[in-house]
Amino acid sequence: MSNAVESQKSADEKKGWKGLLIAFILSALFLIIFYLAIQNEPDYMPSKQQETNQTSFKNSPVMSQEALANAEQKNQAATTSHHMSDAEMKNMQHDETSEHHSH
């Protein structure tokens, strides 16, 4: 009977070593995949988006001189049409303050 018990123990030890070896291999494989996943940042990460925005800004076409002149004229026309006189500004401020005091 002692022979059967010893053979059973050696078979259990072999199963234990095989299980340990398989667990080690699977753990190493998981860690390698995890490391590779960390090294490659996806496009939706903020740092990747900043890099994309910077490169797209560098590659974007510059406005022509004619387009710049047109934009400047439009800007000047818009600012001159929105100017108010000092009296209008004072009345406007007075109206706003009186509304705030009534609350």
C-alpha positions as CSV (number, residue, x, y, z in Angstrom):
1,M,0.0,0.0,0.0
2,S,2.8,2.4,0.7
3,N,3.9,2.0,-2.9
4,A,0.4,3.2,-4.1
5,V,0.5,6.2,-1.7
6,E,3.9,7.3,-2.9
7,S,2.9,7.0,-6.6
8,Q,-0.2,9.1,-5.8
9,K,1.9,11.8,-4.1
10,S,4.3,11.9,-7.0
11,A,1.4,12.2,-9.5
12,D,-0.1,15.1,-7.4
13,E,3.3,16.8,-7.3
14,K,3.5,16.6,-11.1
15,K,0.0,18.1,-11.4
16,G,1.0,20.9,-9.0
17,W,4.1,21.7,-11.0
18,K,2.2,21.6,-14.3
19,G,-0.5,23.9,-12.8
20,L,2.1,26.3,-11.5
21,L,3.9,26.4,-14.9
22,I,0.6,27.1,-16.7
23,A,-0.3,29.8,-14.2
24,F,3.1,31.4,-14.7
25,I,2.8,31.4,-18.5
26,L,-0.7,32.8,-18.5
27,S,0.4,35.5,-16.0
28,A,3.4,36.5,-18.1
29,L,1.2,36.6,-21.2
30,F,-1.3,38.8,-19.5
31,L,1.4,41.2,-18.3
32,I,2.9,41.5,-21.8
33,I,-0.5,42.3,-23.3
34,F,-1.2,44.8,-20.5
35,Y,2.2,46.5,-21.0
36,L,1.5,46.8,-24.8
37,A,-1.9,48.2,-24.2
38,I,-0.5,50.9,-21.9
39,Q,2.2,51.9,-24.3
40,N,-0.2,52.6,-27.2
41,E,-2.5,55.5,-26.1
42,P,-5.8,55.6,-27.9
43,D,-6.8,58.6,-30.0
44,Y,-9.5,59.8,-27.5
45,M,-6.9,60.4,-24.8
46,P,-6.4,64.2,-24.0
47,S,-2.7,64.1,-24.7
48,K,-3.3,62.5,-28.1
49,Q,-6.0,65.1,-28.9
50,Q,-3.6,68.0,-28.1
51,E,-1.0,66.5,-30.4
52,T,-3.6,66.1,-33.2
53,N,-4.8,69.7,-32.8
54,Q,-1.2,71.1,-32.9
55,T,-0.3,69.2,-36.0
56,S,-3.6,70.1,-37.8
57,F,-3.0,73.8,-36.9
58,K,0.5,73.6,-38.4
59,N,-0.7,71.9,-41.5
60,S,-3.7,74.2,-42.0
61,P,-3.5,76.7,-45.0
62,V,-2.7,80.3,-44.2
63,M,-5.2,83.0,-45.4
64,S,-4.2,84.8,-48.5
65,Q,-3.5,88.6,-48.4
66,E,-6.8,89.3,-50.1
67,A,-8.7,87.3,-47.6
68,L,-7.0,89.0,-44.7
69,A,-7.8,92.4,-46.2
70,N,-11.4,91.5,-46.7
71,A,-11.6,90.2,-43.1
72,E,-10.0,93.4,-41.8
73,Q,-12.5,95.6,-43.7
74,K,-15.4,93.6,-42.4
75,N,-14.1,93.9,-38.8
76,Q,-13.7,97.7,-39.1
77,A,-17.2,98.0,-40.6
78,A,-18.7,96.0,-37.8
79,T,-16.9,98.0,-35.0
80,T,-17.8,101.4,-36.5
81,S,-21.5,100.5,-36.8
82,H,-21.7,99.4,-33.2
83,H,-20.3,102.6,-31.6
84,M,-22.6,104.6,-29.3
85,S,-22.3,108.2,-28.2
86,D,-21.3,109.0,-24.6
87,A,-24.8,110.1,-23.8
88,E,-26.3,106.8,-25.0
89,M,-23.8,104.9,-22.9
90,K,-24.6,106.9,-19.8
91,N,-28.4,106.4,-20.3
92,M,-27.8,102.7,-20.9
93,Q,-25.8,102.4,-17.7
94,H,-28.4,104.4,-15.8
95,D,-31.2,102.2,-17.0
96,E,-29.4,99.1,-15.9
97,T,-28.6,100.4,-12.4
98,S,-32.1,101.5,-11.8
99,E,-33.4,98.1,-12.8
100,H,-31.0,96.4,-10.4
101,H,-32.0,98.6,-7.5
102,S,-35.7,97.9,-7.9
103,H,-35.3,94.2,-7.0
